[in-house]
Amino acid sequence: MRVAVVDSGIYPTHAHIGSVAGGVAIDQFGNTDDYIDRLGHGTAVAGAIREKLPEAELFAVKVFDRRLTAHTDIIFRAFEWCLSNGMDAINLSLGTNNANFREGYENLLAAANKQGVLVVSAGEMFPGCLEDAIGVWPDYECPRDEYRVVEGRYYASAYPRPLPGLPMDANLQGVSFAVANVTGLLLKERTTDSLQPRP
């Protein structure tokens, strides 16, 4: 299972990661192989996915560097990189409220759907609010090993994997990690289903 984490990169030697299969850093100047995470956000997102999918091949698609903002054109290029490099799933713990980008996201999601690529994103923004994406909302009461679907909306825990000695409320939290938890859980279900004997 090849999973792209479109975020601030991944720190591969973090205890919650173990290894990274590859990746790319994308900015206004082009692409490089410097996908090391310097913010911690992408690593926490990837760690939540790794927790559910220990055998997954994680790919760091770095679009954030010193802060958690990037122009949507960079996100589009990251999405295209994922589609061109055989990803099975794209985790987008990000989004925009700017409707000017709706058509661009619709086109990318249509291409992902045609390739059978799962796209999971924040439900209140583009692209997560669009039909071909799995839109996710945070649920602070939901256990981290579960998700809920209510009227077509996916809800999951807004917390990443806990860190030893750090209270849960002092750790990173929010919809980013609800997205990651749903990505991991949905892919775990797919993997489990594929291992079931067929009648």
N, CA and C of each residue as an Amber inpcrd file, in Angstrom:
protein
   597
   0.8490000  -1.1890000   0.0000000   0.0000000   0.0000000   0.0000000
   0.8870000   1.2430000   0.0000000   0.7780000   2.0520000  -1.0360000
   1.6050000   3.2520000  -1.1810000   0.7540000   4.4700000  -0.7920000
   1.1780000   5.1580000   0.2670000   0.3960000   6.2480000   0.8320000
   1.2080000   7.5370000   0.7750000   0.6700000   8.5400000   0.1070000
   1.3180000   9.8490000   0.0320000   0.7840000  10.7420000   1.1420000
   1.6980000  11.3460000   1.8800000   1.3470000  12.2980000   2.9250000
   1.7440000  13.6800000   2.4180000   0.7610000  14.4250000   1.9430000
   1.0160000  15.7670000   1.3970000   0.9690000  16.7350000   2.5670000
   2.1560000  17.2090000   2.9850000   2.2120000  17.9560000   4.2400000
   3.5640000  18.6670000   4.3490000   4.1080000  18.7080000   5.5550000
   5.3730000  19.4070000   5.8050000   6.5780000  18.4830000   5.7010000
   6.4080000  17.3400000   5.0610000   7.4720000  16.3480000   4.9830000
   7.3250000  15.3160000   6.0890000   8.2910000  14.4230000   6.1770000
   8.3070000  13.3960000   7.2260000   9.7410000  13.2770000   7.7430000
   9.8800000  13.1420000   9.0540000  11.1940000  12.8750000   9.6480000
  11.3190000  11.3590000   9.7930000  12.0830000  10.7030000   8.9290000
  12.0050000   9.2370000   8.8260000  12.5010000   8.4750000  10.0380000
  13.3780000   9.0660000  10.8590000  13.9110000   8.3220000  12.0020000
  13.0820000   8.5010000  13.2680000  11.9740000   9.2250000  13.1780000
  11.0940000   9.3610000  14.3350000  10.5760000   7.9810000  14.7350000
  10.4150000   7.7670000  16.0340000  10.0040000   6.4530000  16.5370000
   8.6520000   6.0120000  15.9960000   7.7840000   6.9460000  15.6280000
   6.4630000   6.5990000  15.1100000   6.4640000   6.3120000  13.6070000
   7.6050000   6.4720000  12.9620000   7.6670000   6.3410000  11.5030000
   8.3920000   5.0770000  11.0740000   9.6340000   4.9200000  11.4880000
  10.4170000   3.7370000  11.1330000  11.1520000   3.8710000   9.8240000
  10.4400000   4.2210000   8.7670000  11.0870000   4.4040000   7.4610000
  10.1400000   5.1450000   6.5350000  10.7240000   5.7540000   5.5240000
   9.9750000   6.4180000   4.4670000  10.4070000   5.8030000   3.1420000
   9.4410000   5.4660000   2.3030000   9.7630000   4.7930000   1.0380000
  10.3350000   5.7470000  -0.0010000  10.0640000   7.0420000   0.1580000
  10.5500000   8.0240000  -0.8070000   9.7510000   9.3000000  -0.6670000
   9.9610000  10.1930000  -1.6030000   9.1890000  11.4210000  -1.5420000
   9.7780000  12.5300000  -2.3750000   9.2230000  13.7180000  -2.1740000
   9.6030000  14.8770000  -2.9630000   9.2440000  16.1290000  -2.1610000
   9.9940000  17.1900000  -2.3810000   9.6380000  18.5130000  -1.8620000
   9.2900000  19.3850000  -3.0560000   8.1570000  20.0620000  -2.9780000
   7.6540000  20.8620000  -4.0960000   7.4840000  22.3000000  -3.6170000
   8.0950000  23.2310000  -4.3300000   7.8870000  24.6380000  -4.0130000
   7.8160000  25.4370000  -5.3020000   7.8340000  26.7650000  -5.1750000
   7.6630000  27.6140000  -6.3570000   8.8280000  27.5210000  -7.3300000
   9.9480000  26.9580000  -6.8750000  11.1380000  26.8810000  -7.7220000
  11.2700000  25.5370000  -8.4360000  10.4930000  24.5500000  -8.0080000
  10.5940000  23.2300000  -8.6340000  10.5010000  22.1240000  -7.5980000
  11.0670000  20.9780000  -7.9240000  11.0360000  19.8130000  -7.0480000
  12.4420000  19.4530000  -6.5970000  12.5690000  19.0260000  -5.3300000
  13.8340000  18.5180000  -4.8130000  13.5440000  17.2580000  -4.0010000
  14.6080000  16.6320000  -3.4980000  14.4250000  15.4430000  -2.6600000
  14.5550000  15.7600000  -1.1720000  14.4950000  17.0400000  -0.7880000
  14.6030000  17.4360000   0.6190000  13.2150000  17.4060000   1.2660000
  12.7470000  16.2040000   1.5620000  11.4130000  16.0750000   2.1520000
  11.4480000  15.9340000   3.6790000  12.5660000  16.3040000   4.3210000
  12.6630000  16.2320000   5.7730000  11.7200000  17.2490000   6.4150000
  11.0040000  16.8060000   7.4200000  10.0310000  17.6380000   8.1290000
  10.7450000  18.5090000   9.1620000  10.5520000  19.8110000   9.0890000
  11.1320000  20.7380000  10.0600000  10.0730000  21.3890000  10.9490000
   8.8220000  20.9960000  10.7700000   7.7380000  21.5420000  11.5770000
   7.1230000  20.5090000  12.5280000   7.1930000  19.2450000  12.1640000
   6.6340000  18.1810000  12.9930000   5.2240000  17.7600000  12.6190000
   4.5240000  18.6070000  11.8610000   3.1280000  18.3190000  11.5340000
   3.0000000  17.0870000  10.6340000   3.7490000  17.0710000   9.5460000
   3.6800000  15.9400000   8.6220000   4.1070000  14.6360000   9.2620000
   5.0960000  14.6980000  10.1480000   5.5430000  13.4930000  10.8460000
   4.4490000  12.9520000  11.7520000   3.7430000  13.8470000  12.4520000
   2.6460000  13.4130000  13.3150000   1.5080000  12.8170000  12.4930000
   1.2140000  13.4240000  11.3450000   0.1960000  12.8840000  10.4460000
   0.6080000  11.4910000   9.9590000   1.8410000  11.3700000   9.4950000
   2.3410000  10.0800000   9.0030000   2.3650000   9.0330000  10.1050000
   2.6820000   9.4520000  11.3320000   2.7090000   8.5170000  12.4500000
   1.3410000   7.9330000  12.7470000   0.3040000   8.7530000  12.6000000
  -1.0570000   8.2510000  12.8210000  -1.4380000   7.2140000  11.7690000
  -0.9870000   7.4330000  10.5380000  -1.2560000   6.4560000   9.4690000
  -0.4490000   5.1900000   9.6930000   0.8340000   5.3500000  10.0440000
   1.7110000   4.1950000  10.2880000   1.1630000   3.3220000  11.4060000
   0.5710000   3.9440000  12.4240000   0.0090000   3.1980000  13.5470000
  -1.0190000   2.1790000  13.0670000  -1.8390000   2.5690000  12.0910000
  -2.8770000   1.6730000  11.5840000  -2.3430000   0.7380000  10.4980000
  -1.3180000   1.1770000   9.7840000  -0.7800000   0.4310000   8.6320000
   0.7240000   0.2460000   8.7790000   1.1670000  -0.6350000   9.6600000
   2.6030000  -0.7910000   9.8930000   3.4070000  -1.1590000   8.6480000
   2.7840000  -1.8450000   7.6880000   3.5100000  -2.2970000   6.5010000
   3.3870000  -1.3520000   5.3170000   2.6940000  -0.2470000   5.4780000
   2.4920000   0.6770000   4.3540000   3.8020000   1.3140000   3.9130000
   3.8710000   1.6260000   2.6260000   4.9740000   2.4280000   2.1040000
   4.5430000   3.8980000   2.1660000   5.1800000   4.6450000   3.0500000
   4.8460000   6.0560000   3.2140000   5.7320000   6.9120000   2.3140000
   5.1080000   7.8400000   1.6050000   5.8310000   8.7710000   0.7410000
   5.5750000  10.1920000   1.2330000   6.6390000  10.9110000   1.4920000
   6.5410000  12.2990000   1.9480000   6.4450000  13.2200000   0.7350000
   5.3540000  13.9450000   0.6470000   5.1730000  14.9320000  -0.4220000
   5.1220000  16.2940000   0.2790000   6.2740000  16.9340000   0.3240000
   6.4410000  18.1320000   1.1480000   6.0040000  19.3790000   0.3890000
   4.9860000  20.0580000   0.9410000   4.5130000  21.3110000   0.3490000
   4.6280000  22.4790000   1.3300000   4.8400000  22.1730000   2.6270000
   5.0650000  23.1890000   3.6450000   6.5150000  23.0980000   4.1080000
   7.1370000  24.2430000   4.3890000   8.5090000  24.2170000   4.8820000
   8.6080000  24.8620000   6.2580000   8.6660000  26.1770000   6.3010000
   8.8280000  26.8510000   7.5900000   7.5010000  27.2250000   8.2390000
   6.4070000  27.1270000   7.5090000   5.0830000  27.3950000   8.0550000
   4.0590000  26.5590000   7.2950000   2.8790000  26.4020000   7.8860000
   1.8550000  25.5190000   7.3230000   0.9690000  26.2630000   6.3300000
   1.5900000  26.8700000   5.3420000   0.8590000  27.5100000   4.2520000
   1.5930000  27.2300000   2.9490000   0.8270000  27.1010000   1.8830000
   1.3980000  26.8990000   0.5470000   0.3780000  27.3660000  -0.4760000
   0.8530000  27.8650000  -1.5890000  -0.0440000  28.2780000  -2.6650000
  -0.7140000  27.0400000  -3.2560000  -1.9700000  27.1860000  -3.6510000
  -2.7260000  26.0440000  -4.1650000  -2.0830000  25.4570000  -5.4120000
  -1.4040000  26.2380000  -6.2210000  -0.7140000  25.6830000  -7.3850000
   0.2980000  24.6250000  -6.9700000   0.9440000  24.8250000  -5.8220000
   1.8990000  23.8350000  -5.3150000   1.1630000  22.5760000  -4.8790000
  -0.0020000  22.7460000  -4.2470000  -0.7970000  21.5800000  -3.8480000
  -1.2340000  20.8000000  -5.0850000  -1.6350000  21.5170000  -6.1460000
  -2.0210000  20.8420000  -7.3860000  -0.8570000  20.0330000  -7.9500000
   0.3360000  20.6140000  -7.9460000   1.5120000  19.8870000  -8.4530000
   1.8080000  18.6630000  -7.5920000   1.6090000  18.7990000  -6.2860000
   1.8130000  17.6580000  -5.3910000   0.8130000  16.5520000  -5.7040000
  -0.4270000  16.9320000  -5.9320000  -1.4820000  15.9740000  -6.2840000
  -1.1010000  15.2520000  -7.5750000  -0.6420000  16.0020000  -8.5610000
  -0.2410000  15.4050000  -9.8360000   0.9390000  14.4530000  -9.6520000
   1.8880000  14.8170000  -8.7800000   3.0270000  13.9350000  -8.4930000
   2.5140000  12.6060000  -7.9370000   1.5560000  12.6700000  -7.0240000
   0.9950000  11.4520000  -6.4330000   0.3540000  10.5610000  -7.4930000
  -0.3970000  11.1730000  -8.4030000  -1.0580000  10.3950000  -9.4480000
  -0.0660000   9.8050000 -10.4380000   1.0510000  10.4800000 -10.6310000
   2.0640000  10.0080000 -11.5770000   2.9980000   8.9750000 -10.9770000
   2.9690000   8.8160000  -9.6650000   3.9260000   7.9340000  -9.0000000
   3.2620000   6.7550000  -8.2850000   2.0760000   6.3950000  -8.7430000
   1.4730000   5.1370000  -8.3240000   1.0050000   5.0530000  -6.8930000
   0.5430000   6.1700000  -6.3350000   0.0330000   6.1160000  -4.9740000
  -1.3300000   5.4140000  -4.9290000  -1.5550000   4.6760000  -3.8570000
  -2.8660000   4.0660000  -3.6190000  -3.7890000   5.0070000  -2.8560000
  -3.1990000   5.9170000  -2.1020000  -3.9810000   6.8630000  -1.3140000
  -3.2040000   8.1530000  -1.1530000  -3.9580000   9.2550000  -1.0330000
  -3.3730000  10.5700000  -0.8150000  -4.0140000  11.1520000   0.4300000
  -3.1940000  11.4190000   1.4480000  -3.6660000  12.0810000   2.6630000
  -3.3980000  13.5740000   2.5500000  -4.4920000  14.3440000   2.5370000
  -4.4040000  15.8050000   2.4380000  -4.9630000  16.4090000   3.7230000
  -4.1320000  16.5550000   4.7210000  -4.5610000  17.1810000   5.9700000
  -4.4870000  18.7010000   5.8080000  -5.2090000  19.1900000   4.8200000
  -5.1560000  20.5990000   4.4410000  -6.3620000  20.9160000   3.5780000
  -6.4690000  22.1630000   3.1500000  -7.5610000  22.5490000   2.2660000
  -7.6410000  24.0500000   2.1100000  -8.5950000  24.4910000   1.3020000
  -8.8160000  25.9070000   1.0710000 -10.3130000  26.1810000   1.0040000
 -10.6900000  27.3830000   1.3980000 -12.0890000  27.8150000   1.2720000
 -12.3280000  28.6160000  -0.0050000 -11.2910000  28.7880000  -0.8080000
 -11.3750000  29.5990000  -2.0150000 -12.0310000  28.8000000  -3.1460000
 -13.2580000  29.1730000  -3.5000000 -14.0060000  28.4420000  -4.5240000
 -13.3990000  28.5750000  -5.9160000 -12.4640000  29.5070000  -6.1100000
 -11.8020000  29.6300000  -7.4100000 -11.0170000  28.3770000  -7.7750000
 -10.6850000  27.5660000  -6.7730000  -9.8840000  26.3650000  -7.0120000
 -10.7470000  25.1070000  -7.1110000 -12.0520000  25.2850000  -7.0440000
 -12.9440000  24.1190000  -7.0640000 -12.7520000  23.2710000  -8.3220000
 -12.7740000  23.9110000  -9.4870000 -12.6840000  23.1550000 -10.7400000
 -11.3680000  22.3950000 -10.8360000 -10.2790000  23.0220000 -10.4210000
  -8.9910000  22.3350000 -10.4480000  -8.9930000  21.0990000  -9.5840000
  -9.5650000  21.2140000  -8.3810000  -9.6490000  20.0480000  -7.5060000
 -10.5970000  18.9930000  -8.0750000 -11.7000000  19.4230000  -8.6680000
 -12.6180000  18.4530000  -9.2620000 -11.9260000  17.6390000 -10.3460000
 -11.1250000  18.2870000 -11.1730000 -10.4150000  17.5830000 -12.2410000
  -9.4000000  16.5930000 -11.6730000  -8.6820000  17.0040000 -10.6330000
  -7.6990000  16.1110000 -10.0210000  -8.3770000  14.9310000  -9.3300000
  -9.4810000  15.1920000  -8.6580000 -10.2100000  14.1110000  -8.0000000
 -10.7950000  13.1290000  -9.0110000 -11.2600000  13.6300000 -10.1440000
 -11.7740000  12.7450000 -11.1890000 -10.6650000  11.8300000 -11.6930000
  -9.4620000  12.3960000 -11.8730000  -8.3230000  11.5820000 -12.3120000
  -7.9590000  10.5520000 -11.2500000  -7.9950000  10.9520000  -9.9750000
  -7.6890000  10.0140000  -8.8950000  -8.7220000   8.8950000  -8.8440000
  -9.9900000   9.2540000  -8.9920000 -11.0550000   8.2680000  -8.9700000
 -10.9030000   7.2610000 -10.1080000 -10.5150000   7.7550000 -11.2810000
 -10.3110000   6.8770000 -12.4340000  -9.1870000   5.8780000 -12.1790000
  -8.1720000   6.3000000 -11.4160000  -7.0430000   5.4200000 -11.1050000
  -7.2790000   4.5760000  -9.8580000  -8.4050000   4.7800000  -9.1840000
  -8.6850000   4.0410000  -7.9670000  -7.9040000   4.5220000  -6.7660000
  -7.5140000   5.7990000  -6.7760000  -6.7280000   6.3710000  -5.6800000
  -7.6730000   6.9800000  -4.6520000  -7.5140000   6.5830000  -3.4070000
  -8.3030000   7.1280000  -2.3100000  -7.7440000   8.4930000  -1.9170000
  -8.6140000   9.5070000  -1.8380000  -8.2000000  10.8480000  -1.4320000
  -8.9870000  11.2310000  -0.1890000  -8.2690000  11.5260000   0.9000000
  -8.8870000  11.8640000   2.1740000  -8.4330000  13.2610000   2.5630000
  -9.3980000  14.1290000   2.9200000  -9.0650000  15.5190000   3.2050000
 -10.0700000  16.1050000   4.1950000  -9.7750000  17.3260000   4.6560000
 -10.6380000  18.0180000   5.6040000 -11.9860000  18.3380000   4.9600000
 -13.0750000  17.9720000   5.6270000 -14.3900000  18.0050000   5.0090000
 -14.9950000  19.3770000   4.8020000 -14.5570000  20.3640000   5.5470000
 -15.1780000  21.6880000   5.4500000 -14.5550000  22.5590000   4.3720000
 -13.5340000  22.0430000   3.6710000 -12.8120000  22.8340000   2.6820000
 -12.6760000  22.0400000   1.3890000 -12.2010000  22.7250000   0.3510000
 -11.8020000  22.0340000  -0.8760000 -10.4250000  21.4280000  -0.6610000
 -10.1880000  20.1830000  -1.0870000 -11.0780000  19.3350000  -1.8770000
 -11.9680000  18.4050000  -1.0740000 -11.8400000  18.4080000   0.2610000
 -12.5680000  17.4280000   1.0600000 -14.0720000  17.5070000   0.9700000
 -14.6080000  18.6820000   0.6050000 -16.0580000  18.8320000   0.5120000
 -16.6160000  18.3640000  -0.8280000 -15.7450000  17.9230000  -1.7250000
 -16.1880000  17.5180000  -3.0550000 -16.5350000  16.0320000  -3.0950000
 -17.3290000  15.6710000  -4.0850000 -17.9410000  14.3430000  -4.1360000
 -16.9220000  13.2090000  -4.1980000 -15.8420000  13.3750000  -4.9370000
 -14.8960000  12.2760000  -5.1340000 -13.8370000  12.1800000  -4.0460000
 -13.9560000  12.9930000  -2.9920000 -13.0310000  12.9090000  -1.8620000
 -13.7540000  12.3420000  -0.6450000 -12.9800000  11.7800000   0.2750000
 -13.4960000  11.4130000   1.5950000 -13.2920000  12.6330000   2.4890000
 -14.3760000  13.3040000   2.8440000 -14.3000000  14.4760000   3.7110000
 -14.4000000  14.0760000   5.1690000 -13.5140000  14.6470000   5.9940000
 -13.4140000  14.2360000   7.4000000 -13.6010000  15.4440000   8.3130000
 -14.3070000  15.2040000   9.4190000 -14.5020000  16.2020000  10.4660000
 -13.9390000  15.6620000  11.7700000 -13.4360000  16.5280000  12.6540000
 -12.8840000  16.0540000  13.9290000 -13.9630000  15.7230000  14.9460000
 -13.7260000  14.6750000  15.7100000 -14.5990000  14.2880000  16.8080000
 -13.6930000  13.9990000  18.0070000 -13.6740000  14.9160000  18.9500000
 -12.7430000  14.8070000  20.0750000 -13.1170000  13.7090000  21.0560000
 -14.3130000  13.1470000  20.9210000 -14.7460000  12.0630000  21.7990000
 -14.5690000  10.6890000  21.1600000 -14.2500000  10.6560000  19.8820000
 -14.1320000   9.3770000  19.1750000 -12.8280000   8.6810000  19.5430000
 -12.8590000   7.3850000  19.8610000 -11.6150000   6.6540000  20.1000000
 -10.7090000   6.6990000  18.8700000  -9.4020000   6.6440000  19.0860000
  -8.4620000   6.8100000  17.9820000  -8.4350000   5.6140000  17.0360000
  -9.0100000   4.4920000  17.4290000  -9.0170000   3.3130000  16.5620000
 -10.3720000   3.1150000  15.8880000 -11.1930000   4.1770000  15.8410000
 -12.5110000   4.0850000  15.2230000 -12.7720000   5.3280000  14.3850000
 -13.7450000   5.2010000  13.4810000 -14.3080000   6.3780000  12.8280000
 -15.8150000   6.1810000  12.7460000 -16.5200000   7.2790000  12.5120000
 -17.9710000   7.2150000  12.4140000 -18.4030000   7.9030000  11.1360000
 -19.4830000   7.4170000  10.5560000 -20.0610000   8.0500000   9.3720000
 -21.4770000   8.4660000   9.7200000 -21.7260000   9.7590000   9.6290000
 -23.0440000  10.3210000   9.9380000 -23.4860000  11.1640000   8.7480000
 -24.5570000  10.7340000   8.1060000 -25.1000000  11.4270000   6.9340000
 -24.0160000  11.6890000   5.8890000 -23.2100000  10.6670000   5.6400000
 -22.1750000  10.7450000   4.6230000 -20.8970000  11.4320000   5.0480000
 -20.8650000  11.9600000   6.2650000 -19.6670000  12.6160000   6.7630000
 -18.8610000  11.6660000   7.6440000 -17.5460000  11.6740000   7.4550000
 -16.6620000  10.8580000   8.2670000 -16.1710000  11.6780000   9.4570000
 -16.2350000  11.0670000  10.6410000 -15.7460000  11.6990000  11.8630000
 -14.7200000  10.7740000  12.5180000 -13.6440000  11.3780000  13.0350000
 -12.6140000  10.5740000  13.6910000 -11.9100000  11.4170000  14.7410000
 -11.1430000  10.7430000  15.5750000 -10.3820000  11.4220000  16.6250000
  -9.4780000  12.5010000  16.0420000  -9.4350000  13.6320000  16.7230000
  -8.6180000  14.7630000  16.2790000  -7.2210000  14.7370000  16.8870000
  -6.8230000  13.5870000  17.4500000  -5.5190000  13.4880000  18.1050000
  -4.5720000  12.5680000  17.3310000  -3.2830000  12.9110000  17.2740000
  -2.2810000  12.0030000  16.6940000  -1.9100000  10.9190000  17.7050000
  -0.9210000  10.1240000  17.3760000  -0.4260000   9.1350000  18.3370000
   0.1170000   9.8510000  19.5630000  -0.1480000   9.3240000  20.7510000
   0.3640000   9.9760000  21.9570000   1.8820000   9.8640000  22.0630000
   2.4770000  10.8740000  22.6710000   3.9080000  10.8820000  22.9390000
   4.1360000  10.6160000  24.4210000   5.1030000   9.7700000  24.7650000
   5.3430000   9.4590000  26.1790000   5.6170000  10.7210000  26.9930000
   4.9130000  10.8400000  28.1180000   5.1350000  11.9570000  29.0240000
   4.4460000  13.2490000  28.6360000   3.7500000  13.2710000  27.4900000
   3.0790000  14.4850000  27.0420000   1.5640000  14.2780000  27.1320000
   0.8690000  15.0800000  27.9490000  -0.5870000  14.9300000  28.0190000
  -1.2280000  15.1270000  26.6440000  -2.3060000  14.3960000  26.3980000
  -2.9510000  14.4400000  25.0870000  -3.3220000  15.8690000  24.6850000
  -3.8420000  16.6490000  25.6400000  -4.2870000  17.9980000  25.3210000
  -3.1300000  18.9520000  25.0330000  -1.9120000  18.5550000  25.3890000
  -0.7440000  19.3940000  25.1230000  -0.0890000  19.0520000  23.7890000
  -0.5400000  17.9830000  23.1650000   0.0250000  17.5460000  21.8850000
  -0.6950000  18.2760000  20.7420000  -0.1760000  18.1160000  19.5230000
  -0.8770000  18.6180000  18.3480000  -2.2700000  18.0010000  18.2840000
  -3.2170000  18.7360000  17.7170000  -4.5800000  18.2050000  17.5900000
  -5.3290000  19.0090000  16.5450000  -6.4230000  18.4280000  16.0350000
  -7.2400000  19.1230000  15.0600000  -7.6460000  18.2140000  13.9130000
  -8.2910000  18.8180000  12.9190000  -8.8270000  18.0520000  11.8030000
  -7.7270000  17.3280000  11.0230000  -6.5080000  17.8640000  11.0170000
  -5.4030000  17.2000000  10.3120000  -5.2600000  15.7570000  10.7490000
  -5.4210000  15.5200000  12.0310000  -5.1900000  14.1800000  12.5590000
  -6.4450000  13.3150000  12.4520000  -7.6020000  13.9490000  12.4230000
  -8.8140000  13.2020000  12.0810000  -8.6970000  12.6500000  10.6640000
  -8.1930000  13.4650000   9.7490000  -7.9760000  13.0180000   8.3610000
  -7.0150000  11.8370000   8.3390000  -5.8930000  11.9680000   9.0380000
  -4.8950000  10.8960000   9.0490000  -5.4530000   9.6130000   9.6550000
  -6.2190000   9.7410000  10.7290000  -6.8030000   8.5560000  11.3520000
  -7.7660000   7.8510000  10.4060000  -8.5700000   8.6130000   9.6690000
  -9.4860000   8.0010000   8.7090000  -8.7140000   7.3460000   7.5630000
  -7.6770000   8.0200000   7.0600000  -6.8570000   7.4130000   6.0040000
  -6.3470000   6.0510000   6.4430000  -5.7520000   6.0010000   7.6270000
  -5.2060000   4.7390000   8.1150000  -6.2560000   3.6720000   8.3140000
  -7.3890000   4.0500000   8.8830000  -8.4330000   3.0720000   9.1650000
  -9.0950000   2.5470000   7.8950000  -9.3570000   3.4300000   6.9270000
  -9.9610000   2.9770000   5.6730000  -9.0230000   2.0540000   4.9070000
  -7.7500000   2.3970000   4.8710000  -6.7970000   1.5430000   4.1670000
  -6.5900000   0.2190000   4.8940000  -6.6480000   0.2410000   6.2050000
  -6.5640000  -1.0040000   6.9690000  -7.7350000  -1.9110000   6.6290000
  -8.9380000  -1.3180000   6.5040000 -10.1060000  -2.1110000   6.1060000
  -9.9190000  -2.7040000   4.7180000  -9.4060000  -1.9010000   3.7930000
  -9.1720000  -2.4030000   2.4310000  -8.1890000  -3.5530000   2.4320000
  -7.1230000  -3.4150000   3.2170000  -6.1030000  -4.4580000   3.2860000
  -6.6790000  -5.7240000   3.8910000  -7.4540000  -5.5670000   4.9550000
  -8.0630000  -6.7240000   5.6090000  -9.0390000  -7.4250000   4.6760000
  -9.8500000  -6.6460000   3.9750000 -10.8150000  -7.2250000   3.0380000
 -10.1230000  -8.0140000   1.9350000  -8.9720000  -7.4970000   1.4730000
  -8.2650000  -8.1780000   0.3720000  -7.6670000  -9.5010000   0.8300000
  -7.5080000  -9.6860000   2.1470000  -6.9240000 -10.9220000   2.6620000
  -7.9830000 -11.9810000   3.0030000  -9.2570000 -11.5770000   2.9390000
 -10.3240000 -12.5210000   3.2540000 -10.5070000 -13.5270000   2.1190000
 -10.7280000 -14.7950000   2.4740000 -10.9980000 -15.7870000   1.4170000
 -12.3020000 -15.5040000   0.7110000 -12.3040000 -15.6810000  -0.5800000
 -13.5150000 -15.4470000  -1.3780000 -14.3370000 -16.7290000  -1.4520000
 -15.6710000 -16.6080000  -1.4010000 -16.5190000 -17.8240000  -1.4800000
 -16.4140000 -18.4780000  -2.8310000
